[in-house]
Each structure stands twice: as C-alpha cells, then as structure tokens.
Amino acid sequence: MSQIMIDDKENILNTYKRFNVVLTKGNGSILVDEDGKEYVDFSSGIGTNIYGVCDKEWVDAVCEQAHKLQHTSNLYYSEPQVKLAKLLCEKTGMKKVFFSNSGAESNECAIKTARKYSFDKYGEGRNEIITLVNSFHGRTIATLSATGQDVFHQFFFPFVEGFKHAPANDIEALDKLISNKTCAIMIETVQGEGGVNALNPEFIKYIDKVCKERDLVFIVDEVQTGNGRTGYLYSYMEYGVHPDVVTTAKGIAGGLPFGAILFSEKTEKTLGYGQHATTFGGNPICAAAAYSVISRIDDKLLNHVREMRKFIEEKLIGKPGIKSISGKGLMVGIEIDENIKAADVVAKGIENGVIMLTAKSKIRLLPPLNISKEDLNKGLDLLLKSMKELI
C-alpha cells in the first residue's frame, strides 16, 4: 500500500470505498497512476471531464482567468458569469440563469423555486413535489428526500416533507398522486444512479402537458444527462418539451465544481433579492471553464456522441455475459448476467487497464464525449476481457 493510501485512510473521512489506485495525471481519455500504469477512462470523473483530462483549450481558459481574478463576491458584476449565462440562454431559449457549486445545490434551488412559485400564486398548502421511483437528486437533506430510493432514506431523520414518488413511465400512477397540494414534477430523463434507465418519450411529453394544464412547475434534472452527455445539449431537447426549470452540474465546467439552474419565462421572476444566494456559485474561474465547455458543444460533437453510442452497441450486444444496453448517448448502462457482479467487473477492469462505474446491478460507462474511436474500442476490448475472466 502506498503512503498516499495510508495517509488517506488516517486523515480523510471514510465515506468512500476507494479502489487501490492513486491516479496522478492523464491526457484525453487516458489516465495514469503513481506507478505509471495507463487506463482507458470510461468514467470521466463520474461524467465531469467532458473533454477528458488536460484538454488544452479548457486549461488555457482556466489559467487565463486565474491570472486575472480567482474570485469575487456576487455583490459585483462578473464578465465570465455574464458571458456564460448569455450563451446558455441563447442555446436553450431559457430566460435567466443562477449559478451554484454542484448538482445537489442546483436541485435545492429548483425545489425552492417551485414552492415559492406556487406560494406566490396560490398561497400556503400547495407545496408537494412529485419525483420518480429510482430517481436521484443529491445528498443534502432536501434532495435526499426528493430522491425516490428507499436505500437513501436512512439515518438522517427526519427527512423533508412534501415529496411523493411515482413509478417511472406510469401515467396512471402519476395522475393519482397529483392533487391540489402539488406544485411541481421533477424528473431525470435518464435515471443515472437509478440504473441508467431512460424514460419513455410519451411519459416525458405527458408530464410537460399536465404541468402546463395544471400550472405545475416542470423541473428537469440534467445534472448527469446534460451538457451533451446524451447526444443533445440537454436531454429534454430530444422530446420537444419545455421545462420551467432545468438544473445541471457535473460536466458543465469540465471538472471544476460548478452548477447552473435555468429558468423559463414562467419562473424567471420567482426568486427575488435575498431569497437565494451563494458565496462561490458563479466563481470566475469555474465560469470561464464552463464557457469553454459549453461554447464547444456543437453539432459535430453531438453527432460524434451518437456515433460512438452506435459503436458501443454494435461492439457489446450479443457478447457473452451481456444482456442489454440502456441509457442514451455516452451515458451507458450495461445489464449483465445475474451470476456476475458489476462491482467485480469494475475491479477486474482496473486490473486490466480500464476504469468503469456501476449503477445498481449494471456497469455504467460515462467516457469523455470526444473520446476517439480507437480509445473507445481499446476500452471496450478490455471490458470484454474482464467479463470473460469472470464468466
């Protein structure tokens, strides 16, 4: 065991079950550990390093801003924030943006917005938010409460009231939960931590319709699906729907802690002076990094994401031990035979030189969006080799 691992165990809170790897550097889709061993990266920091490691344009943007101003209070105007907000509004048609530090914070802001929108218009008592079974929205008390997985509803009692959970893709069950207390419906179009399961288009369109008819706030959590991950700038765009609030984080700043909440014309005036704030949200360096990321998500990159998705399916479907492929774009879930554990495949993959993730019983892949076909093919070969060694 290396000294770094020993010092980690002695000094860092033991809330992560780490693999015995100390990653020190990388380039693009390749990571390198302290012993010089290389790995194909199919995790991108759990979907954050959109252009891989040490992308030159991203590095230059971060360094340029670091030489100007690393932080300033949100009591003052900031050019990197303004440039990024303008770009996001232009690309999405949304009206306003608020910047946060993470996905959980972005979803907290969405929850507050939904409840205040309803309070302003309808008064007290209309504050329930419907989310979906197997959803995941964060690890704060409120976002854990919003998360539709019982495994997360432990230890930290009491949880926040006012959340109900409908089965995904079940319109009838959803309708039964909507009442005069409902103020919003909150979904991920692809449930990442819940198993990389994509919602049915009909279900997504129905939610958009019922929210408009009943004046509910339609929230789409794009923390993991957003910023090109599914082959669209934001995943909801595939379905022709128009959310009232969109939340995102993870890949938006290419690996720096950053989040954004986008507001439609319906919700853009809900939060006023002093009703929501942050010290670090919109940090100039992070905003400059995010501008570098978002400005380069174009049709060429999105087409590449879709093409690599097809290649993954062609390469894996029908291979021994693999039952099905789920998700969208380069948000990939691999259902495997019941006699093989996804965690064992990931561990074996590290031995063989590929870094992967899990999502419940599935293997989960979140490679850099610009991964080359050569690196992707190499990583998939190592995945299949790892599977073969466990069958």
Secondary structure, 3 states (H helix, E strand, C coil): CCHHHHHHHHHCCCCCCCCCCCEEEEEECEEEECCCCEEEECCHHHHCCCCCECCHHHHHHHHHHHCCCCCCCCCCCCHHHHHHHHHHHHHHCCCEEEEECCHHHHHHHHHHHHHHHHHHHHCCCCCEEEEEECCCCCCCHHHHHHCECHHHCCCCCCCCCCEEEECCCCHHHHHHHCCCCEEEEEECCEECCCCCEECCHHHHHHHHHHHHHCCCEEEEECCCCCCCCCCCCCHHHHHCCCCCEEEECHHHHCCCCCEEEEECCCCCCCCCCCCCCCCCCCCHHHHHHHHHHHCCCCHHHHHHHHHHHHHHHHHHCCCCCEEEEEEECCEEEEEECCCCCHHHHHHHHHHHCEECEEECCEEEECCCCCCCHHHHHHHHHHHHHHHHHHC
